[in-house]
Amino acid sequence: MNPVPAAKIQFLPEDRAWIADRIQEVLASGQLTLGKYGAEFERAFAAFCGVRHAVAVNSGTSALEILFRSLGIEGKKVIVPSNTFFATAAAVVHAGGTPLFADMDPGTFALGPETVKPLLGPGVAGIVTVHIGGVVSPRMPELAALAREQGLWLVEDAAHAHGSAWGSTRAGGFGIGATFSFYPTKVMTSAEGGMIVTNDDRLAEESRIYRDQGKKSFAENAHVRMGYNWRLSEPHAIIGLKHLERLPAMIADRQAIAARYDRGLRTFQNLEPLAVPPDGVCNYYKYIAVLRRKTNRQELKKVLRERHGVSLAGEVYEAPLHLQPVFAKFARGPLPVSEDLCSRHICLPVFSGMADEDADRVIRALAEVVG
């Protein structure tokens, strides 16, 4: 039997043809960046998220740094979940801020008001929350209310959460701004790329300035901000446009596989799936399940791969940021929930186009190895 991969990118033949035709068009035109397809991608993504503005950039990491620079965090402190990818905190540092690492809310893998409140104080400018695995915490309204009460901004790192929602609000619509990643492992991709979304006119304008070398406008060689080359090319925008069009169907594929996992794991004694909250919509960028007892994950992965041909996806995350050597100077004591849950969860393979039989095979393999 063919192995079950951890992840797989799907581009249908007709989509590849559509993309190729338009790349030929822009190659012939000579306008390879900041052209009509980038603008169309921005309009379509803003409409999808239910916000006024979207600004396309060359990566999710760039999107974060640009947004933080636009918010003016230099010399200020920003509360960041320790359970997130390197880029969330690194972007704070690169933009001149200081990350304050917060523990996670046990039931959501995200921040909760209780984990944020101990870090509030002088010099704190804002809060960054991350929708881990595509799950939007039901505590988002509480977190947004806390930020408002404290006079802080709230930013969503929605790199995992394209199309996810809680209640009537999609990821990207809870705070002053949000960022998305289109890296190839994500639910949708533009090969490389990212997006800033916001309802704030000033932040959108600042973001556009920063992404293009800090220039006042595309036509003027007047640099008014310490920007960088953070532009998204037209070929990348074309790829992103087509995948955005396919996104609802790709999410539905993932949700069907997740539902199959939910049914199959009900009888497991040592594995508990992370629940999607009532009124929540999850895109299942990751299917997260927590091991009830400590397990050697590397050995578990090896057995699943070599004996059953099943590859697990990467954790979210293997180790929290306050334990990463590069952030040691920002660490302030243990964060027990993050340390515990980061060490004993796994992510099952899930991707658009995944066959039901492959999901069943994953369940059978886990039943034998984990139980």
N, C-alpha and C positions, 0 to 999 in steps of 0.2 A: 504494500500500500504506500502511496505517496505520503510524505510527512506533512503534518499540519503546521504551517508556519506561524510565527508569533503575530505577524501582521502582513498585509498585502495591499498594494495600491491597485485600484481598479480604474482603468480607462477603457471604455467600450470602443469597438472599432469605429463606429460612426463619430464618436467624440474625438478620437485621434485624427480622423479626417478633417473634422471641423476646425480643430486647433491648427493642423498643418496648413490649411488653406489661409487662415488669417495670419499665421506667422509669415507665410510667403508674401502676403499683402504688405505687412509692415516692413519686411526686408526690402521690398521694392520701393516703398515710400521713403525709407531712410530715417523715419522718426521712430526710434527704438526705445524711447523712454518718455514719460510724461505726455503721452498722446491720448488718443480718443479711447483706446481700450482700457487704459488705466482709469480714466475718468468714468467710463461705463461700469467698471468693476466697483469703484467706490460708490457710485449711486446705487447699484444693485445690492451691495452688501449693507449699506446704511438702511435701505428699505427692509431688507431681511431682518435686521436687528431691531427695527422700529425706532431709529434715531435719525437726527438731522444730518450728521456729518460722518463721513468715513475718509480716512487718509491712508492710502496704500504706501507701504514702505518695504524694504528689502528683507526684513525678518521680524519675527515676534520679539526678539531681543531688542532690536532697534526701536520697535514700536514702544516698548516700555521706557527706554532711555529718553526718547523724544518726548513722551508724555510727561515724564518726571522733570525734564528740563523746562518744558512749557509751564509746568506748575511751580517752577522756581524753588526747588528743594535744596539748593546749595546751602550748606551750613545748617540744615535742619534734620530732624529725625523722622523716620518713617517706620511705622509698625508693619512687619512683614511676617507671614507664617513661616515657621522653620521647615514645615513640610511642603516644600515646593522645589522647583528646578533652580539651579544655579543662577539663571538669568534674572529671575525676579529680584533677588537681592543685589546681584552684580550691577544691574541697571541703576539701582539706587546709588550705589557707590560711584559708578562712572558719572552720574549726574551731580555728584558733589554732596550727596546726603549720607546719613548714617542709618543703617538698618537696625531696628530693634526686633529681635526674634521672639515671636509669640508661639505658645503651644496650640495644639489643635483641639477642637471640640470632639470628644470621643465618638459621637455617633455620626459625624459628617465628614471627617477628614479635612475639615475647613476651620477657619476662625469662628469663634463665638464671642459674644460680648464679654463673658467671664474671662476669656483668655487675653482679651485686649485691655480691659480696664486696669490691670496692674501696671501697664506700661505707659499709661497716660500721664502727661506732665509737661513741664516747660520745654519748649523747643520742638515738640511733636507737631508735624504739619499735616500728616494724613495716615491713612490705613490702606494697605493693599490686601485684598482677599483673592483667593485662587479657587476656581471651580474644579477641584481635583477629579480626574477621570470623566469629566462631563456632568458631574452631579452638582446642581445648584442647591446650596444649603437652604432649608426652610427658615433659617435664622437670618437670612439676608436683610429682611425688613428691619429687624432689631439692630443689626450692625449698622445699617444706613441711618437709623434714628439716633444711635449713639454718636455717630460721626457728626451729624447735624447739631446735636446737643452740645458737643464739645467744640464746635466751630472748626472741624477738620473736614478735609475732602476724603472721599472713598473712591479708590480705583480698583477695577476688576482686572485681574490677569485671567483672561478667558481663553488662554491658549488651547485648552482642552475642550471648550464648551460651545463650539459652533452649533447653533440650533437648540441648545439646551435652555430650559426655562424653569421658573417656579411661579405658579399662579399665571397671571397674564403677562408677566415680564420676562422677556428673553435675556439670556446672558448678554451683558453689554449695556443694559438699560437701568442698572441699579445705582450707579455712582456717577461722579462727574465725568468719568471717561473710562474706557476699557481698551484692552489690547488683545489681538488674536494672532495666532501663528498659523502659517500655511506650510510648515515643514512637511516633508513627505510622509512622516508617520501619522500626521493628523487626520481627522475625519474627512476633511477636504484639503487639497493642496494646490499650490501654484508652482510647485517644484521647490522654490524658496520664496519667502515673502511673509509679510505681516500686515496688520491693519490696526489703526487707531480709530475708535468710534467715540462720538461725544455729541451731546446736545448743546455744548457751549461754543458759541461762535468764536470767541477769542482763542480757546484752546485749539480749535481746528485750524485757525489762521497761523498760530504759532507753530503748530506741527508741520504745516506745509513749508514754512520758512526753514525750520530746522532740517527737514529731510533733504533739502536741496542746497547744501553747503551754507546755510544761513543767509541765503540771498533774499532780498526784499521781494523780488518776483522773478519768474523764469526769464523774463526779457531784460532784466536789469542786473548789471554786475556790481550791485551795491550790497555788501555783506553786513547785515545788521544783528546777527546772532552767531555764536560759535557753533555752527552746525557741522554737518558731515555729509558724505555721499551716502545717503540712506534711501535713494530712489528705488522704485520697483520698475523693472523693464517692461516694455510692451509684450514680449513673448510670455513673461511670467503672468502678466495680467490676463492674457488670453486663456492660459491654462486655468487660472483661478476662476474666470467667468464661467467656463464650461463646468468645472467641478461644483461651483456654487449652484448652477442650474440643477445638477444631479444630487445636490446635498439632501433634500428631503427623502429621496429614494434610498440613498446610501444609509441615512440614519435609520430608516425603516428596516433595512437589511440587518443592521446591527441590533436593533431592538428585538427582532425576531430570534436572533441567536441568543441574546440575553435572556429572553423569556424561556427558551429551551434550557439554558443553564439553570435558571431559577427553579424550574420543575425538577430537573435532574439532581440538584444539590439538596433538595428538601430533607432527605434522609441522612445526610452526612453528619457525623458527630464532631468532626474536627475542622470543619470549614463553614464559615458563615458569610454569605455574600453581603456586601455593603448595600443597604436598602436605599432605593430611590424614594424620597419623601412623598407623601400624598400631595397631590396637586403639582408634582414635579414632572418635568420631561427631561429625560437623559438621552444624550446622543451615543452613550456607551463608547466614548473614546477608549476607555478601559473598562473591563469587567473586573472589579476588585472583590476579592474574597479574603477574609481574615482567618488565619490558622488559630485555633483555640489553644493549641499548645506550641511551645517553641519547637521549631523544626529547622534543620539545616537546609536552607533554600537552595544553595548551590548543589547539594547532593540530590535534592528533590528534582531540580531542573534536569540534572544529568540523567537520572533514572527515567523521567518522563520522555526525554529526548531519545535516549539510546534504546530503551526497552519498548517504548510505545510510539515513537516518532512524533511526539507532541512537544512543541516549543512554547513555553510561557512567554508572555510579553514582559517588558521591563516594569519594575516596580514604580510606584508613585508615593514616596521615593525610597530607595534602598537605605539611605541615611539622611537624617534631617540636616539642614544647613548649619546649625550651630555646632555640629560635630565635624564639619568639613574644615580641613586645615586652613584654607584660604580665608575663612571667616572667623578664625579663632579669636581675633582681637575684639570682635563684636559680641562674642558669646557671654552670657550672664547666667551661669549655673544650669542645672539640668532642666529639661522640658520633658517630663516623664511620659505624657501621652504620646507625643510625637516619637520619642525614642522607642516606646513599646510597639505602637502600631506600624511604624516604618519597618521594624524588624520582623514582623510576623504576618505580612500579607503577601498575596500573590495576585497576578493579573492573568486571567485566562485569555487565550487568543480570540479575537473578535475583529472581523473586518467585512466590508461590503463584498458580497459575492461568496461568502463562506457557505459551504454546503451543510445541510442539517446533519449529514452523516459524520462530517468532521467534528461538529459540536458533540454529537453522541460519543464519538471516539474519545474526545477529551474527558467527558464525564466518566466513561468506563475506566480510563487510565487513572484518573484521580481517585476513583472508588478503590482501585487496587493499591495505590501508592499512599493515599492520604486517609481515606475512609471517613 
